[in-house]
Every structure is written in structure tokens, then in C-alpha cells.
Amino acid sequence: MKIAINFFFLAIFSGMPGNASGSEHLTSKKVSGIVVDQDSHPLAGALLEVSRAGTFNWTAPVRANAKGEFVMALSRGKHLVTATVPGYASTGSLVEVHPDRAPGVLRLVMSKGGVALKGKVFDPRNTLVSTGEVWVQNIGSFNPSQIFHTRVKDGTYSFSLAAGGYRIFWRYPGLRVSRDSVMLDNPTTKDLCTPAQAHPAGPRVLNWIRNQAVPLRNVDANGDFSDLKPFGDMIGSAKIVGLGEASPSHPSSSRAVRSP
């Protein structure tokens, strides 16, 4: 019996190392912005950290001036910008620099307060890592302002975030992205332990997948459904079918469906 396989990727990791060409790094543009509080008052001295999305390429941190304004030079592509100010919850944005149009003015709004999230990062041998990145994403939100990141420094990381639930993603050179989740109500210490990597699949396994998989041609609700026929064959005469993804991004993505 053939298996229908589809793959979903978190947009933040779509630009993995090696995907960017050298010409992208040679094309940079100035991106300006302002950091303010919820009453639109400028936040002087806000620290802005920037990394190229999906890589370990960081730019030098930038400080906002007395008016909360800042200017940074960013290369072509997507970048994660995180602003931090003592006493405020971090805020962030995903910025895309296009070679054929000027970037807009970035406005980062910060709210007072924040719950501390910190911890250590370990490799599969339970050894502190010396470098890497940690991202957190507000559960149920794909708003770029709800994605935050920081560098691992001397094996530790820290955030100041609004209360709520977050997914945590972390990685360092040579290992894949790992993930976990945390609910923040009070200051929390959460160590991140990278699981051991499974051995790469051999030719026999890869050939089996190629022979058994049925690619989905599109996910358009108004498109051709003929590629779902193997799925219908698997269901057969069943009246109730459980559907879901392996790593759901929303509780409604796993459900039981009664077939007509």
C-alpha cells in the first residue's frame, strides 16, 4: 500500500545555510526604524540584534539613539530583528530586503514588564555548547513581532517575554534544529538538551520511500483531487478517520472526521 506524504516547514527556517548565494551578501541596503513603548514614546538606547534568517550570520548589534531611532545595513534576504530594553518585554520582526525596492521604516512597539526565560544549552553528550542560536515563537501566532531570537553565550541564553505559551527552537553548528515548548507565567529556568541524532537513512530506506510515496501536487481546495485517491483507498469503508500532522501548529490541526 502506498503512503501519501506531505511536508511542512516553519517559515523561519526556510533559508538554511548554503541556500544563499554570494551575490546576496554583496547587496546591502540601509534599513531605518524606531523603537517606542505602547504610548508611542521613544525608547532611547534600545539594543537591536540581527541575524540572517536560518543562518549563523549575525550583524553587529545596533543601539537606538535618544529619539529611539536606528539605522542598520542589511544584506539581501530575510533577517530576524529583536529589540530589548530593560524593564520591557522583547519585541521582534522578520525583515525582508529586496534588491529592487527600498525597505520600509521599521516600527517596533514594546510593552512594559516581561517574564524572564533563561537556561543552558547542552549537546547530545550533555556538554555545554559554546555557540548557537535560540528562537522562541508565541504559540498560535505567526506574526513576525512574536518571533524572538538570541545568541547562545557561554552555553546560556535568556529572554524577557510577555506571559504566554512559546515554542522554543535551538541549534548550533553541525546539528539539526531541536524544539520544545514552555508556558511562561513566572520567571522560568529551562535547560535545552539536544537529543542524539539518528543515523542517516541508507539507500535501501530512501529507495523504499521513493517507491511508496505519493506526492501531493497541490493543496488548493479548488484543485484536482486525483492525487488523494491512495488516501481514499487507505480509508476504505471506515466511518471515522483521525487526521493530523506530526507537529501541529494549532490544536485544530488534529481531529477526528466522520466520513459521509
C-alpha positions in Angstrom: 0.0 0.0 0.0 1.4 3.4 -1.0 1.6 6.2 1.5 0.6 9.9 0.9 3.4 12.1 2.2 3.4 15.9 2.5 6.0 18.1 4.2 5.5 21.4 6.1 8.3 23.8 7.1 8.3 26.7 9.5 9.0 29.8 7.5 11.6 31.0 9.9 13.9 28.1 8.9 13.3 28.3 5.1 16.7 29.9 4.4 19.0 27.2 5.7 22.8 27.6 5.5 24.1 27.2 1.9 20.9 28.4 0.2 22.1 32.0 -0.1 24.4 32.9 -3.0 27.5 35.1 -2.6 25.8 37.9 -4.5 23.1 38.2 -1.8 25.7 39.1 0.8 27.2 41.8 -1.5 23.9 43.6 -1.9 23.0 45.5 1.2 20.6 48.3 2.0 20.0 50.7 4.9 17.0 49.8 7.0 15.8 52.5 9.4 13.3 52.3 12.2 12.2 53.4 15.6 11.6 51.7 18.9 8.7 53.0 21.0 6.5 52.0 24.0 2.8 51.4 23.8 2.2 55.1 24.2 4.4 55.9 21.2 7.2 57.3 23.5 10.6 56.6 22.0 12.8 54.1 23.9 16.4 55.5 23.9 19.3 53.1 23.9 17.2 50.0 22.8 19.5 47.2 21.7 18.8 45.6 18.3 20.3 42.3 17.4 20.0 41.0 13.9 20.7 37.6 12.3 20.1 36.4 8.8 17.1 34.0 9.0 18.1 30.4 9.0 21.9 31.0 9.4 24.5 31.8 11.9 25.3 35.1 10.2 24.9 38.0 12.7 25.4 41.6 12.2 26.9 43.9 14.8 24.3 45.0 17.4 22.8 48.5 16.9 21.7 50.9 19.6 18.8 53.3 19.1 19.6 57.0 19.6 17.9 59.3 22.1 14.8 59.5 19.9 14.5 55.7 19.7 15.7 55.8 16.0 18.2 53.4 14.4 19.7 52.6 11.1 21.3 49.3 10.0 22.8 47.9 6.8 21.2 44.6 5.9 22.1 42.3 3.0 19.5 41.0 0.5 17.2 38.3 2.1 15.3 37.7 5.3 16.5 38.9 8.7 15.3 38.5 12.3 15.4 41.7 14.3 15.0 41.6 18.1 14.8 44.7 20.3 15.5 44.5 24.0 15.2 47.2 26.7 15.5 46.6 30.4 12.1 46.5 32.0 10.3 45.7 28.8 9.2 42.5 27.0 11.3 41.8 23.9 9.7 42.5 20.5 10.9 41.5 17.1 10.2 41.5 13.4 11.1 39.5 10.3 12.5 41.9 7.8 13.0 41.1 4.1 15.4 43.2 2.0 14.6 43.2 -1.8 17.2 44.3 -4.4 14.7 46.1 -6.5 12.8 48.2 -3.9 13.5 50.3 -0.9 12.8 48.8 2.6 10.1 50.4 4.6 10.6 52.1 8.0 10.6 49.5 10.8 8.4 50.4 13.9 9.0 48.2 17.0 6.5 48.6 19.8 7.5 47.3 23.3 5.3 46.7 26.3 6.4 47.2 29.9 7.1 44.2 32.1 8.2 40.8 30.8 8.7 37.4 32.2 12.3 36.1 32.3 13.1 32.8 30.4 16.7 31.6 30.7 18.7 28.4 30.8 21.6 26.4 29.5 22.1 24.6 26.2 23.6 21.2 26.1 24.7 18.9 23.2 23.8 15.2 23.0 26.8 14.3 25.3 25.4 16.7 28.0 28.2 19.2 27.4 27.5 22.9 27.3 27.7 24.4 23.8 29.8 27.5 23.3 27.8 29.0 20.4 24.4 28.7 18.7 21.0 30.3 18.4 17.7 30.1 20.3 14.4 31.2 18.9 11.0 31.5 20.7 7.7 31.8 18.9 4.4 32.7 20.6 2.2 29.6 20.3 -0.7 30.1 17.8 0.9 33.2 16.2 2.8 33.6 13.0 3.1 37.3 13.5 6.8 38.3 12.9 6.6 40.5 16.0 6.0 37.3 18.1 9.3 35.7 17.0 12.4 36.4 19.1 15.9 35.2 19.0 19.2 35.4 20.8 22.7 34.0 20.7 23.9 31.3 23.0 26.7 32.8 25.0 29.0 30.6 27.1 26.3 27.9 27.0 23.5 30.1 28.2 20.5 32.0 26.8 18.0 34.5 28.2 14.8 36.3 27.1 12.3 38.7 28.6 8.9 37.9 27.2 5.2 38.6 27.7 3.4 35.9 29.6 2.1 33.1 27.5 3.0 29.9 25.7 6.0 29.6 23.5 7.7 27.2 21.2 11.5 27.1 21.6 13.8 26.2 18.7 17.6 25.9 19.1 20.6 24.8 17.2 24.3 25.2 16.8 26.8 24.3 14.0 26.7 20.7 13.0 23.4 19.7 14.4 19.8 19.9 13.3 17.2 22.2 14.8 15.7 20.9 18.1 12.4 22.1 19.6 10.5 22.2 22.9 7.8 24.4 24.4 7.2 26.3 27.6 4.4 28.2 29.4 5.5 31.4 31.0 3.6 32.7 34.0 6.6 33.4 36.3 10.3 33.7 35.8 11.4 30.3 34.3 14.7 28.4 34.0 14.6 25.9 31.2 17.7 24.0 30.1 17.7 22.9 26.4 19.2 19.4 25.7 19.8 18.4 22.1 18.8 14.8 21.5 21.2 12.4 19.8 20.8 12.4 16.1 19.6 9.3 14.4 21.8 7.7 11.8 21.2 8.9 8.3 18.8 6.8 6.3 20.6 4.4 3.9 19.9 3.8 0.2 17.5 1.0 1.0 15.3 3.2 3.1 15.4 6.1 0.7 14.5 3.9 -2.2 11.6 2.5 -0.3 10.3 6.0 0.4 10.7 7.0 -3.2 8.8 3.9 -4.4 6.0 4.1 -1.8 5.3 7.9 -1.5 2.6 9.5 -3.5 3.4 13.2 -3.9 0.6 15.8 -3.4 0.6 18.0 -6.4 -1.1 20.9 -4.7 -3.0 21.9 -1.6 -5.6 24.1 -3.4 -9.1 23.3 -2.2 -10.4 24.0 -5.7 -7.7 21.9 -7.4 -7.6 18.4 -8.7 -8.1 15.7 -6.0 -6.9 12.7 -8.0 -3.7 12.6 -6.1 -5.7 11.8 -2.9 -7.0 8.6 -4.4 -4.5 6.4 -2.5 -5.7 8.1 0.7 -9.2 7.1 -0.1 -8.1 3.6 -0.7 -6.5 3.5 2.8 -9.7 4.8 4.4 -11.8 2.2 2.6 -15.2 1.9 4.3 -14.2 3.4 7.6 -16.8 5.9 9.0 -14.5 7.8 11.4 -10.9 8.8 10.4 -8.2 10.5 12.6 -6.3 13.2 10.7 -3.4 15.4 11.9 0.2 16.5 11.4 3.2 15.1 13.3 4.0 18.6 14.8 0.7 20.5 14.7 1.0 24.3 14.9 -2.6 24.6 16.1 -4.9 22.3 18.2 -7.4 22.2 15.3 -4.9 20.5 13.0 -5.5 17.1 14.7 -9.1 15.9 14.7 -11.4 13.0 14.1 -13.6 13.3 11.0 -16.7 11.3 10.3 -16.8 10.3 6.7 -20.2 10.6 4.8 
